[in-house]
Amino acid sequence: MVQKQLPYAALIKQLSTEIQKRADAALQESDLTMTQMYFLGALSHLPDGCATLKELERYFRVAQSTAAGVTARLEKKGLIESLPNENDRRVKRVRITDAGADTLRHALETMERGEHQMLSPLSDAEQETLLTLLRRVHNALRPEEGECTCP
C-alpha cells in the first residue's frame, strides 16, 4: 500500500515553520527575529537605507500595526532611527543605523550557516534546481511583482 503524502502546501508550510523556528533560535544571539532581519535587509538595500512605514507595509504585505511594531522594536534596539518628514509630519520614515548594518551582517552570516546545513543533503545541481523551481512558483503566485529577485 502506498503511503499518502502531504499535499504540497502542507509540506511547504511545515518547512516554513521549521525554518522560521530554527532561524529565530539562531538569531537569538543577535537579539533579532527573522522578521526583524528581513526589515533590516530591506532597508540596507535602499540607496539611502531609508523607507516610510507605508513602503515597508506594501513591500512585506503586512498590516500597518505589524510594520509599526517591528520598526518600534528595531528602533528601541538602536538598529534603525526615525527621521522627520519635512513635508508631512504624519509620515514616519526610518533608516538603518551603522549598528543595524553590523547586526544585519552578523545575522546574515548566521543564516547562511543554517541554510548550508539545511541544504547539505542536496547536491549543488539539486540545490540549483530547487532554487529555480521555488522562484518559478513564487513568480506564479505574485505575478504583479514581476520576476523574483530573491537570491
Order of alpha helices (4+ residues) and beta strands (2+ residues): alpha-alpha-beta-alpha-alpha-beta-beta-alpha-alpha
